[in-house]
Amino acid sequence: MIMAKNNAGEEVQNKQVILRDYVNGYPRESDLYTRTNSIKLQVPQGSNGVLVKNLYLSCDPVMHFLMRKTEFRMSGYNYYVPGSPINGYGVAKVVDSGHPNFSAGNLVWGATGWEEYSHIQNPEKLFKIHHTDVPLSYYTGILGMPGITAYAGIFEVGSVKKGECVFISAASGAVGQLAGQFAKLLGCYVVGSAGSQEKVDLLKNKLGFDNAFNYKEEPDLDAALKRYFPEGIDFYLEQVGGKMFDAVLLNMKVHGRVAICGMISQYNIPEPEALKNLMHIAFKRLNIKGFTHRDHHHLYPKILETVVPLIREKKVVYVEDIVERLENGPAALVGLFTGRNFGKQVVAVAHN
Amino acid sequence: MIMAKNNAGEEVQNKQVILRDYVNGYPRESDLYTRTNSIKLQVPQGSNGVLVKNLYLSCDPVMHFLMRKTEFRMSGYNYYVPGSPINGYGVAKVVDSGHPNFSAGNLVWGATGWEEYSHIQNPEKLFKIHHTDVPLSYYTGILGMPGITAYAGIFEVGSVKKGECVFISAASGAVGQLAGQFAKLLGCYVVGSAGSQEKVDLLKNKLGFDNAFNYKEEPDLDAALKRYFPEGIDFYLEQVGGKMFDAVLLNMKVHGRVAICGMISQYNIPEPEALKNLMHIAFKRLNIKGFTHRDHHHLYPKILETVVPLIREKKVVYVEDIVERLENGPAALVGLFTGRNFGKQVVAVAHN
């Protein structure tokens, strides 16, 4: 058994990232601050939770919603409370356990706090990490929630088939880079959009996309899509919304499919953009499915079985943007909404 | 064999409804005019078409698109040409035939011209009418294209099941009134929206909807839907778009389904309304399918088998708004876009 660095029972300092107040519009770094508390590295008496040391924290677009004060609340999420630490997905090491399935030294991934140590009251939902010959941070990405999302989007929700024309927006991001590589492995023609030349180069040269374009340099997204998809798009993985979605609707093939797991361009603007082409859903008899990884966790064993060998054989690569130290977490998180990240954005709180 | 009233070969006057010029925004009566030509009641030598006398013409929302000069053209439609007669679905009687499957006296429904007599060059796509103990005008509605749409929407695209909560917009229209009755026959809770108190009364008192509301008198469509669907909507048949679609997205159940066959509120406005709630497609993992009757014509024999007995046994009723004479066609057609019609809008050119 790997020994945890800290001893269970010890009282230690615990740095935390706190929400200052509910966020309107773009989140700014100043909406978050760090403070230091102390924590006893022990699950409270009678608790069947676990006390974990957080190693890698995942920056995810959905976190923007959790910062807002909204009437509509998605079930299954812990909305943030001003004055309290924010939460998200992360990789952690068990320091103390009140749960029979977990013991000190276990590596896990799942929902945790943005802090150095967290007491997780319902550890049943954590995934135990068994494969440690891959970077542990991958469990915030290719082997974590974005991996489930990409796998489900391509293989289950999209039922993508060999030879199809696939378009991926936010293609260099946590989900997009994987979804594109999965579609390539299936034998599809795959084009991605991203927000910088550097990201476009990454897609074309390192991730094996057939083509890619910088949406910020395309005055006419419809024309850009027609250039890359003269015959139209069979499957679109939608992550951005707004103008891009509108242009895609014009360029879908009859009976094309769209899988929507996000619309990041629409999260921060006071009024969403008007879409002109929704009627094409009917004209072209499109099938549009919203989905989240949450409905596909049952696929995880199959995903591990498929993807771990692909990583080992270097048939799939995964680009991460890791910032060191929890104090740099707020900047990394808000950078997600301006596309500052290059690949999957991770915060390394500790490496072991 | 029923003898046609006119004799094949005779030269007769042929009144036609002509498109004056391409339409922008709301079609007006003045965008159309009638003129009279003459026509020989005979298929041209060597043609394997049919010469028909038009009896009932169908006013359909899609006709608005055919009046426009647009770059995007749906396949399978004959876009209108200024100076020429418009076309649509209708019921007609064969006067002369150059096609082995048709002979004088046959009753048919399908695509025809807005004129007294039409030469239909590809009669293969016409449906022959065999059941004549129901009103012939029904073949523009419950037993025609809107019938296929409603049947496909509820039974195929929507896979609606007993006990589900179903919302139908444009519920007293050609498709909505039927879709609601089909859902009631399945054992669903069904609520419809319409644009006048008279239509709401029709839905509740004659068509058997569980409830109905006048969307024009609801300042807050979200609140209205929450009133009728406190637990949310399982299936929505979308025909109107805009504000209603946006409010529905807020009120769908998780994994709810939407079938879109039209968005009539958006056809005439210069800029489509901005939808605020598209993210709910992802939040609630909705499945949204565009569809048209055109993909479901193979269901027609089954529809006849199911629906004709329902009509005979008065288990389904069908409300038509029939105007007499082709000259009144333009007003009837443009009235569709302001909701002037009460039930399925039909133009009776002749009754036999």
Contacts between the chains, C-beta under 8 A, distances in Angstrom:
chain1	res1	chain2	res2	distance
A	72	B	250	7.0
A	72	B	280	7.8
A	72	B	283	7.6
A	74	B	283	5.1
A	75	B	254	7.7
A	241	B	278	6.5
A	241	B	279	7.4
A	245	B	278	7.8
A	250	B	72	7.1
A	254	B	75	7.8
A	260	B	281	5.2
A	260	B	282	4.8
A	261	B	282	5.8
A	262	B	282	6.2
A	263	B	278	6.4
A	263	B	279	5.4
A	263	B	282	7.0
A	266	B	278	7.3
A	266	B	279	6.6
A	267	B	279	7.9
A	271	B	274	6.1
A	271	B	276	7.5
A	272	B	274	5.5
A	272	B	275	6.6
A	272	B	276	5.2
A	272	B	278	7.0
A	273	B	274	6.5
A	274	B	271	6.1
A	274	B	272	5.5
A	274	B	273	6.5
A	274	B	274	3.7
A	274	B	275	7.6
A	275	B	272	6.6
A	275	B	274	7.6
A	275	B	275	6.6
A	275	B	278	7.6
A	276	B	271	7.5
A	276	B	272	5.2
A	278	B	241	6.5
A	278	B	245	7.8
A	278	B	263	6.4
A	278	B	266	7.3
A	278	B	272	7.0
A	278	B	275	7.6
A	279	B	241	7.4
A	279	B	263	5.4
A	279	B	266	6.6
A	279	B	267	8.0
A	280	B	72	7.8
A	280	B	290	7.7
A	281	B	260	5.2
A	281	B	288	6.6
A	281	B	290	3.9
A	282	B	260	4.8
A	282	B	261	5.8
A	282	B	262	6.2
A	282	B	263	7.1
A	282	B	290	4.0
A	282	B	291	7.0
A	282	B	292	6.6
A	283	B	72	7.7
A	283	B	74	5.2
A	283	B	290	7.1
A	283	B	292	8.0
A	284	B	290	6.4
A	285	B	289	7.3
A	285	B	290	4.7
A	285	B	291	5.4
A	285	B	292	6.4
A	285	B	295	6.1
A	286	B	288	8.0
A	286	B	289	7.5
A	286	B	290	4.9
A	287	B	287	7.4
A	287	B	288	7.6
A	287	B	289	5.2
A	287	B	290	7.7
A	288	B	281	6.6
A	288	B	286	8.0
A	288	B	287	7.5
A	288	B	288	4.2
A	288	B	289	7.5
A	289	B	285	7.3
A	289	B	286	7.5
A	289	B	287	5.2
A	289	B	288	7.5
A	290	B	280	7.7
A	290	B	281	3.8
A	290	B	282	4.1
A	290	B	283	7.1
A	290	B	284	6.4
A	290	B	285	4.7
A	290	B	286	4.9
A	290	B	287	7.7
A	291	B	282	7.0
A	291	B	285	5.3
A	292	B	282	6.6
A	292	B	283	8.0
A	292	B	285	6.4
A	295	B	285	6.1
